[in-house]
Amino acid sequence: MKELELSFNSRKALSVHIGEAAAAEIIDFLEKMADRVEKLERGKVDVLQIVPTTLTKAKTPPMRKAA
């Protein structure tokens, strides 16, 4: 079972309150969005900053010379 999936009760409530056609359209849209989110999460890569920015340099204290 997928992590991002509507329960039967949620699907039924949508159908009852807004109608079958509208509920089917919303459910289809939500399923496509859930698939897209899962795909993006699988492909997510953490970015490591290699070169510090000037803002970072300004916050670091100056280094002292060894005695």
C-alpha positions in Angstrom: 0.0 0.0 0.0 1.2 3.4 -0.9 2.0 5.9 1.9 0.0 8.8 0.3 -3.4 7.3 -0.5 -6.9 8.2 0.4 -8.9 5.8 2.5 -12.2 4.3 1.3 -14.1 6.5 3.8 -12.5 9.7 2.3 -13.3 8.6 -1.2 -16.9 7.8 -0.2 -17.3 11.1 1.6 -16.1 13.0 -1.5 -18.5 11.1 -3.7 -21.5 11.7 -1.4 -20.8 15.4 -0.8 -19.7 16.6 -4.2 -20.9 14.0 -6.6 -19.3 11.0 -8.4 -17.8 12.9 -11.4 -16.2 15.7 -9.3 -15.0 13.2 -6.7 -13.3 11.0 -9.4 -11.6 14.1 -10.8 -10.3 15.2 -7.4 -9.2 11.7 -6.5 -7.3 11.3 -9.8 -5.7 14.7 -9.3 -4.6 13.8 -5.7 -3.2 10.5 -6.8 -1.1 12.1 -9.5 0.2 14.7 -7.0 1.0 11.9 -4.6 2.9 10.0 -7.3 4.8 13.2 -8.2 5.7 13.8 -4.5 7.0 10.3 -4.0 9.0 10.5 -7.2 10.6 13.8 -6.1 11.3 12.3 -2.6 13.1 9.4 -4.2 15.2 11.7 -6.4 16.0 14.2 -3.7 19.7 15.0 -3.2 21.1 17.0 -0.3 23.2 19.8 -1.5 26.5 20.4 0.3 27.8 23.9 0.1 31.5 23.7 -0.9 32.4 27.4 -1.2 31.2 29.6 1.7 29.2 32.6 0.7 30.2 36.1 1.7 27.4 36.1 4.3 29.0 33.1 6.0 32.4 34.6 5.9 31.2 37.7 7.7 29.8 35.6 10.6 32.9 33.6 11.2 35.3 35.0 13.7 38.8 35.9 12.5 41.5 33.2 13.0 44.3 33.9 15.5 47.9 33.1 14.8 49.5 30.5 16.9 52.1 31.8 19.4 
